[in-house]
Amino acid sequence: MTVPIPSLEPDPYVVALEEVAALDQQIAVLSAARAERVTDARNHLHRQAPSDRSTGGPVWSRARVERVELVTELARLTRRTEYKTATLVDTSTALVTSLPATLAAVAAGVVSWEHAEVIAKHADGLDGQALVAYDTRLAALAGEVNPKQLDRTARAQVELSQPSTAVERAEKAAATRRIYVDPAADGMAYLTLFAPAPEIHAITDRATRLAAGLRASGDPRSMGHLKLDVLTDLLLNGETSIPGANRGIRGRVHVMVPAMTLLGVGQEAAILRGYGPIDPATAAQLTAEATSWRRILTDPITGRILTTEPRDYRPTAQMIDHARLVHPTCVFPGCTVPSEQADIDHTEDHAYGGNTIPENLAPLSQRHHKVKHHTRWQITQNGDDTLTATSPAGYQYTIRPEGRMQPAPQALINATATVATTETENDLADCPF
């Protein structure tokens, strides 16, 4: 009888798994080093003492100017959102200045950056011995559980340390509630509601109950689809019960459809404002159901939207529409706030000679409008619908227009010119002069 000799070669599956774990440890080590560098940058900026640059309105404190400059600078340089960058700055600062045990665990590759974010987030408000005990306990526990499990323990630990601040922290958190949209592939998008947990659970419960009722009545859609569909219907067709809110308001979408595409001749995609290109079938459905139309003229050579509005002190409605059509979102680098929700800013300040003309107007979210006026960020127009943003550190970023149609094909322009020339010659053939 032959006894098989066990293979001495390691299982490649196990090797791959161990390599993933090893890379995670390396990422944690680098994350700790990054936290120290972020904190260094924060300290160097503090020594520069940047001050408010605005000439009117409430003056920002130096601390606020520093915070905004650091977050906006890092966000654009590292291609993060400002929200994620603020989390990076806050976590890094907390680790380096207040959570030595957690920082050491991250630097040793034992605790991931995701765990560190949880620990730093809940440490806000703790101090003295309570902070030391919290840091020591959570750093030890983080190596044994995942971030979600750690989050529950961290919240419980904070409640035990300072139970009297629970209401204050809940009120502070509720003040950060928000709604935002993120585009996805294939004509889809994400709608995120960040709100107090009881309200979110109540919304989910209502959707589930309505969907269950439809399902019981024989609706063939899945529960997941039904929950989404009933919520969509409620949001679009329901009415608010909030006192003072206007009733009868319906959602609007703006779709730019090239005339040639609408006629079935061209191939250029339609543009859904705030999202981007959409498929022809969806565009056709939206245009078929449209209750109103507005003609937007574009230059066939460059694709730029044309306008001939007067140069008044206040932008006209047409000028505002033009700015928002050219730039569907805020023009500050990395910002995705829809232009309909943004201010129409004089890129060159009107107080310093900037004219109220389309070439000097661009949408800036209320937040970034203030950033432009209170910090060292500078934005200039280049005359071709592009803008250049210069950061406090001297980095330059080009903002290109998103709401521009593609120029007409050269062959179509040539053919149109040929037809026009021929018609002119025919008209002149019978001319006696």
C-alpha positions as CSV (number, residue, x, y, z in Angstrom):
1,M,0.0,0.0,0.0
2,T,1.3,3.4,-1.0
3,V,0.9,6.3,1.4
4,P,0.5,9.6,-0.4
5,I,3.2,12.1,0.5
6,P,1.7,15.4,1.5
7,S,2.6,18.4,-0.7
8,L,5.2,20.7,0.7
9,E,3.9,23.6,-1.5
10,P,1.7,26.1,0.4
11,D,-1.9,26.4,-0.6
12,P,-2.0,29.4,-3.1
13,Y,-5.4,30.4,-1.7
14,V,-4.0,30.7,1.8
15,V,-1.0,32.5,0.5
16,A,-3.2,35.1,-1.2
17,L,-5.3,35.6,1.9
18,E,-2.2,36.1,4.0
19,E,-0.8,38.6,1.5
20,V,-4.0,40.6,1.7
21,A,-3.7,40.7,5.5
22,A,-0.1,41.7,5.3
23,L,-0.9,44.5,2.8
24,D,-3.6,45.8,5.2
25,Q,-0.9,46.0,8.0
26,Q,1.3,48.0,5.7
27,I,-1.6,50.3,4.8
28,A,-2.2,50.9,8.5
29,V,1.5,51.7,9.1
30,L,1.4,54.2,6.2
31,S,-1.9,55.6,7.6
32,A,-0.2,56.4,10.9
33,A,2.6,58.2,9.1
34,R,0.1,60.1,7.1
35,A,-1.7,61.2,10.3
36,E,1.5,62.7,11.5
37,R,2.1,64.5,8.2
38,V,-1.4,65.9,8.1
39,T,-0.9,67.2,11.6
40,D,2.4,68.7,10.6
41,A,0.7,70.5,7.7
42,R,-1.9,71.8,10.1
43,N,0.8,73.1,12.5
44,H,2.8,74.7,9.6
45,L,-0.3,76.5,8.4
46,H,-1.1,77.7,11.9
47,R,2.3,79.3,12.0
48,Q,1.6,81.1,8.7
49,A,-1.4,82.7,10.5
50,P,-3.6,83.2,7.4
51,S,-6.3,85.8,8.1
52,D,-9.7,86.8,6.6
53,R,-9.3,88.5,3.2
54,S,-12.8,89.7,2.8
55,T,-13.6,93.4,2.6
56,G,-17.2,93.2,4.1
57,G,-19.5,91.2,6.1
58,P,-18.7,89.0,9.2
59,V,-15.0,88.4,9.7
60,W,-13.8,84.8,10.0
61,S,-11.6,83.9,12.9
62,R,-8.0,82.8,12.1
63,A,-8.9,79.3,13.3
64,R,-11.8,79.1,10.8
65,V,-9.7,80.4,7.9
66,E,-6.9,77.8,8.8
67,R,-9.5,75.0,9.0
68,V,-11.1,75.9,5.6
69,E,-7.8,76.4,3.8
70,L,-6.4,73.1,5.0
71,V,-9.5,71.1,4.2
72,T,-10.0,72.6,0.8
73,E,-6.3,72.4,-0.1
74,L,-6.0,68.7,0.9
75,A,-9.3,67.8,-0.7
76,R,-8.3,68.9,-4.1
77,L,-4.7,67.7,-3.9
78,T,-5.7,64.2,-2.8
79,R,-9.0,64.1,-4.8
80,R,-11.2,63.5,-1.8
81,T,-14.4,65.2,-1.0
82,E,-14.2,67.9,1.6
83,Y,-16.3,65.8,4.0
84,K,-13.8,62.9,3.8
85,T,-10.9,65.3,4.0
86,A,-12.4,66.9,7.2
87,T,-12.7,63.4,8.6
88,L,-9.0,62.7,7.7
89,V,-7.9,65.9,9.4
90,D,-10.0,65.4,12.5
91,T,-8.9,61.8,12.9
92,S,-5.2,62.6,12.3
93,T,-5.3,65.4,14.8
94,A,-7.1,63.4,17.4
95,L,-4.6,60.5,17.1
96,V,-1.5,62.6,17.2
97,T,-2.6,64.9,20.0
98,S,-5.0,62.9,22.2
99,L,-5.0,59.2,21.4
100,P,-1.4,57.9,21.7
101,A,-2.5,54.2,22.4
102,T,-4.6,54.1,19.2
103,L,-1.9,55.8,17.1
104,A,0.7,53.3,18.3
105,A,-1.7,50.4,17.5
106,V,-2.2,51.8,13.9
107,A,1.6,52.4,13.5
108,A,2.2,48.8,14.5
109,G,-0.3,47.5,11.9
110,V,-2.5,46.0,14.5
111,V,-5.4,48.5,14.1
112,S,-6.8,49.7,10.7
113,W,-7.5,53.3,9.8
114,E,-11.2,52.5,9.7
115,H,-11.0,51.5,13.4
116,A,-9.1,54.6,14.2
117,E,-11.8,56.8,12.6
118,V,-14.4,55.2,14.9
119,I,-12.3,55.7,18.0
120,A,-11.4,59.3,17.1
121,K,-15.1,60.2,16.3
122,H,-16.4,59.1,19.7
123,A,-13.5,60.6,21.6
124,D,-14.8,64.1,20.9
125,G,-15.8,65.6,24.2
126,L,-13.8,63.3,26.4
127,D,-10.9,64.6,28.4
128,G,-8.6,63.8,31.4
129,Q,-8.7,60.3,32.8
130,A,-11.8,59.5,31.0
131,L,-10.0,60.1,27.6
132,V,-7.0,58.0,28.7
133,A,-9.1,55.1,29.8
134,Y,-11.2,55.3,26.6
135,D,-8.1,55.3,24.4
136,T,-6.4,52.4,26.1
137,R,-9.5,50.2,26.2
138,L,-10.6,50.9,22.6
139,A,-7.1,50.5,21.1
140,A,-6.8,47.0,22.7
141,L,-10.3,46.0,21.6
142,A,-9.9,47.3,18.0
143,G,-7.6,44.4,17.0
144,E,-10.3,41.9,17.8
145,V,-13.5,43.3,16.2
146,N,-14.6,45.0,13.0
147,P,-15.3,48.8,12.9
148,K,-19.1,48.3,13.2
149,Q,-18.7,46.2,16.3
150,L,-16.2,48.7,17.7
151,D,-18.6,51.5,17.1
152,R,-21.2,50.0,19.4
153,T,-18.6,49.5,22.1
154,A,-17.2,53.0,21.7
155,R,-20.6,54.6,22.1
156,A,-21.3,52.5,25.2
157,Q,-17.9,53.5,26.6
158,V,-18.6,57.2,26.1
159,E,-22.0,56.9,27.7
160,L,-20.4,55.3,30.8
161,S,-17.7,58.0,30.9
162,Q,-19.9,61.1,30.4
163,P,-23.6,60.1,30.4
164,S,-24.7,63.7,31.0
165,T,-23.5,64.7,27.6
166,A,-25.6,62.2,25.7
167,V,-28.4,64.7,24.9
168,E,-25.9,67.4,23.9
169,R,-24.1,65.0,21.5
170,A,-27.4,63.9,20.0
171,E,-28.4,67.5,19.4
172,K,-25.0,68.2,17.9
173,A,-25.2,65.2,15.6
174,A,-28.8,66.1,14.5
175,A,-27.5,69.5,13.4
176,T,-25.4,67.7,10.7
177,R,-28.4,66.0,9.0
178,R,-28.3,66.3,5.3
179,I,-29.4,64.8,2.0
180,Y,-27.1,64.3,-1.0
181,V,-27.1,62.7,-4.4
182,D,-24.3,60.6,-6.0
183,P,-24.4,59.6,-9.6
184,A,-24.0,55.9,-10.6
185,A,-23.6,54.0,-13.8
186,D,-26.2,53.2,-16.5
187,G,-28.5,56.1,-15.7
188,M,-28.8,55.4,-12.0
189,A,-28.0,57.5,-8.9
190,Y,-27.9,57.2,-5.1
191,L,-30.0,59.3,-2.8
192,T,-28.6,59.4,0.8
193,L,-30.5,60.6,3.8
194,F,-28.4,61.3,6.9
195,A,-30.8,61.9,9.7
196,P,-31.6,60.8,13.3
197,A,-31.9,57.1,13.6
198,P,-35.6,57.0,14.8
199,E,-36.7,58.9,11.7
200,I,-34.7,56.7,9.3
201,H,-36.1,53.5,10.9
202,A,-39.6,55.0,10.8
203,I,-39.2,55.7,7.1
204,T,-37.9,52.2,6.4
205,D,-40.8,50.7,8.4
206,R,-43.4,52.6,6.5
207,A,-41.9,51.6,3.2
208,T,-41.8,48.0,4.3
209,R,-45.4,48.0,5.4
210,L,-46.6,49.7,2.2
211,A,-44.6,47.3,0.1
212,A,-45.9,44.3,2.1
213,G,-49.4,45.4,1.4
214,L,-48.9,45.6,-2.3
215,R,-47.1,42.3,-2.3
216,A,-50.0,40.6,-0.5
217,S,-52.4,42.0,-3.1
218,G,-50.5,40.2,-5.8
219,D,-48.0,42.8,-7.1
220,P,-45.3,40.8,-8.9
221,R,-42.4,43.2,-8.0
222,S,-39.8,42.1,-5.4
223,M,-40.0,43.6,-1.9
224,G,-36.8,45.6,-2.5
225,H,-38.3,47.1,-5.7
226,L,-41.6,47.8,-4.0
227,K,-40.1,49.6,-1.1
228,L,-38.1,51.8,-3.4
229,D,-41.1,52.5,-5.7
230,V,-43.5,53.4,-2.9
231,L,-40.9,55.8,-1.3
232,T,-40.3,57.4,-4.7
233,D,-44.0,57.8,-5.2
234,L,-44.4,59.4,-1.8
235,L,-41.6,61.8,-2.3
236,L,-42.7,62.9,-5.8
237,N,-46.5,62.9,-5.3
238,G,-47.1,63.2,-1.6
239,E,-47.5,66.4,0.4
240,T,-45.5,67.6,3.3
241,S,-47.2,68.1,6.7
242,I,-44.6,70.7,7.9
243,P,-46.4,73.9,8.8
244,G,-45.6,76.7,6.4
245,A,-44.3,74.5,3.6
246,N,-45.7,75.2,0.1
247,R,-48.1,72.5,-1.3
248,G,-48.4,71.4,-4.8
249,I,-44.6,71.7,-5.6
250,R,-43.4,69.0,-7.9
251,G,-39.8,68.0,-8.8
252,R,-38.2,69.4,-11.9
253,V,-35.4,68.1,-14.1
254,H,-33.5,69.9,-16.8
255,V,-32.5,68.0,-19.9
256,M,-30.4,69.4,-22.7
257,V,-31.2,67.6,-25.9
258,P,-29.4,68.5,-29.2
259,A,-32.0,69.3,-31.9
260,M,-30.4,66.9,-34.4
261,T,-30.6,64.0,-31.8
262,L,-34.3,64.9,-31.1
263,L,-35.0,64.7,-34.8
264,G,-33.3,61.3,-35.0
265,V,-30.4,62.6,-37.2
266,G,-27.6,63.2,-34.7
267,Q,-26.0,60.8,-32.3
268,E,-25.0,63.2,-29.5
269,A,-26.2,62.2,-26.1
270,A,-28.7,64.2,-24.1
271,I,-27.5,65.8,-20.9
272,L,-29.4,65.5,-17.6
273,R,-28.5,68.6,-15.5
274,G,-26.4,67.6,-12.5
275,Y,-25.9,64.0,-13.7
276,G,-24.5,63.9,-17.2
277,P,-25.3,61.9,-20.4
278,I,-28.4,59.8,-20.4
279,D,-29.6,57.2,-22.9
280,P,-31.8,58.2,-25.9
281,A,-34.9,56.3,-24.8
282,T,-35.0,58.1,-21.4
283,A,-34.4,61.4,-23.1
284,A,-37.2,60.8,-25.5
285,Q,-39.6,59.9,-22.7
286,L,-38.7,63.0,-20.7
287,T,-39.1,65.3,-23.7
288,A,-42.4,63.7,-24.7
289,E,-43.8,64.4,-21.2
290,A,-42.3,67.9,-21.0
291,T,-44.8,70.6,-20.1
292,S,-42.6,73.4,-21.5
293,W,-39.7,73.9,-23.8
294,R,-36.9,76.5,-24.0
295,R,-34.6,77.0,-26.9
296,I,-30.9,77.3,-26.1
297,L,-28.7,78.4,-29.0
298,T,-25.1,77.0,-29.2
299,D,-22.3,77.9,-31.4
300,P,-21.9,75.0,-33.9
301,I,-18.2,75.5,-34.1
302,T,-17.3,75.6,-30.4
303,G,-20.4,74.2,-28.8
304,R,-20.6,77.3,-26.4
305,I,-24.0,78.5,-25.3
306,L,-24.7,81.9,-27.0
307,T,-26.1,84.9,-25.2
308,T,-26.5,88.6,-25.9
309,E,-27.7,90.0,-22.5
310,P,-27.1,93.6,-21.4
311,R,-24.5,94.4,-18.8
312,D,-26.6,95.3,-15.8
313,Y,-25.4,95.5,-12.2
314,R,-27.5,92.6,-11.2
315,P,-27.4,89.5,-13.4
316,T,-30.5,89.1,-15.5
317,A,-32.5,85.9,-15.4
318,Q,-31.0,84.9,-18.8
319,M,-27.5,85.5,-17.5
320,I,-28.2,83.4,-14.4
321,D,-29.6,80.6,-16.6
322,H,-26.6,80.9,-18.9
323,A,-24.1,80.5,-16.0
324,R,-26.0,77.5,-14.7
325,L,-26.3,75.9,-18.1
326,V,-22.6,76.2,-18.8
327,H,-21.6,75.0,-15.3
328,P,-24.3,72.6,-13.9
329,T,-22.4,72.4,-10.6
330,C,-20.4,74.8,-8.4
331,V,-17.2,75.7,-10.1
332,F,-15.0,75.4,-6.9
333,P,-12.6,72.4,-7.5
334,G,-14.2,69.2,-6.5
335,C,-17.6,70.6,-5.5
336,T,-20.8,68.8,-6.7
337,V,-23.5,71.2,-5.4
338,P,-26.0,71.8,-8.2
339,S,-25.8,75.2,-9.7
340,E,-29.5,75.8,-9.0
341,Q,-28.6,75.7,-5.3
342,A,-25.6,77.9,-5.7
343,D,-25.0,81.7,-5.8
344,I,-24.1,83.4,-9.1
345,D,-20.8,85.0,-8.3
346,H,-18.8,87.7,-10.0
347,T,-15.6,85.9,-10.6
348,E,-13.8,89.3,-10.6
349,D,-15.4,91.1,-7.7
350,H,-17.8,93.8,-8.8
351,A,-16.3,96.1,-6.2
352,Y,-12.9,95.8,-8.0
353,G,-14.2,96.5,-11.5
354,G,-15.7,93.2,-12.4
355,N,-18.6,93.5,-14.9
356,T,-21.9,91.8,-14.8
357,I,-21.5,89.8,-18.0
358,P,-21.7,86.1,-18.8
359,E,-17.9,85.9,-19.1
360,N,-17.6,87.1,-15.4
361,L,-20.3,85.0,-13.8
362,A,-20.2,81.5,-12.4
363,P,-22.1,79.4,-9.9
364,L,-20.5,79.0,-6.4
365,S,-22.1,77.1,-3.6
366,Q,-22.8,79.3,-0.6
367,R,-20.0,77.5,1.3
368,H,-17.4,78.0,-1.5
369,H,-18.6,81.6,-2.2
370,K,-17.5,82.4,1.3
371,V,-14.3,80.4,0.9
372,K,-13.4,82.5,-2.2
373,H,-13.9,85.8,-0.3
374,H,-12.5,84.9,3.1
375,T,-9.4,82.7,2.2
376,R,-6.5,82.9,-0.2
377,W,-8.2,80.8,-2.9
378,Q,-8.4,82.7,-6.2
379,I,-10.6,82.0,-9.2
380,T,-10.2,83.6,-12.6
381,Q,-12.1,83.3,-15.9
382,N,-10.2,82.3,-19.0
383,G,-12.6,83.6,-21.6
384,D,-13.6,80.2,-23.0
385,D,-16.0,79.0,-20.3
386,T,-13.1,77.5,-18.4
387,L,-11.9,78.8,-15.1
388,T,-8.6,78.5,-13.2
389,A,-8.6,78.1,-9.4
390,T,-5.4,78.8,-7.5
391,S,-5.1,77.3,-4.0
392,P,-3.4,79.0,-1.0
393,A,-0.4,76.7,-1.6
394,G,-0.1,77.8,-5.2
395,Y,-1.6,74.7,-7.0
396,Q,-3.7,75.5,-10.0
397,Y,-6.8,73.6,-11.1
398,T,-8.7,74.0,-14.4
399,I,-12.5,73.9,-14.2
400,R,-14.1,73.0,-17.5
401,P,-17.7,73.6,-18.6
402,E,-19.9,70.5,-18.3
403,G,-23.0,72.0,-19.9
404,R,-21.6,72.4,-23.4
405,M,-22.8,70.6,-26.5
406,Q,-20.2,68.9,-28.7
407,P,-19.3,71.0,-31.7
408,A,-21.2,70.0,-34.9
409,P,-19.2,67.6,-37.1
410,Q,-17.0,69.3,-39.6
411,A,-18.6,67.4,-42.4
412,L,-22.1,68.8,-41.4
413,I,-20.7,72.3,-41.2
414,N,-19.1,72.0,-44.7
415,A,-22.3,70.5,-46.1
416,T,-24.3,73.4,-44.7
417,A,-21.9,76.0,-46.0
418,T,-22.1,74.3,-49.5
419,V,-25.9,74.4,-49.5
420,A,-25.9,78.0,-48.4
421,T,-23.5,79.0,-51.2
422,T,-25.4,77.1,-53.8
423,E,-28.7,78.8,-52.8
424,T,-27.1,82.2,-52.8
425,E,-25.7,81.5,-56.4
426,N,-29.1,80.4,-57.6
427,D,-30.7,83.5,-56.1
428,L,-28.2,85.7,-57.9
429,A,-28.5,83.9,-61.2
430,D,-31.7,85.8,-62.1
431,C,-30.4,89.1,-60.8
432,P,-30.2,91.8,-63.6
433,F,-27.4,93.7,-61.9
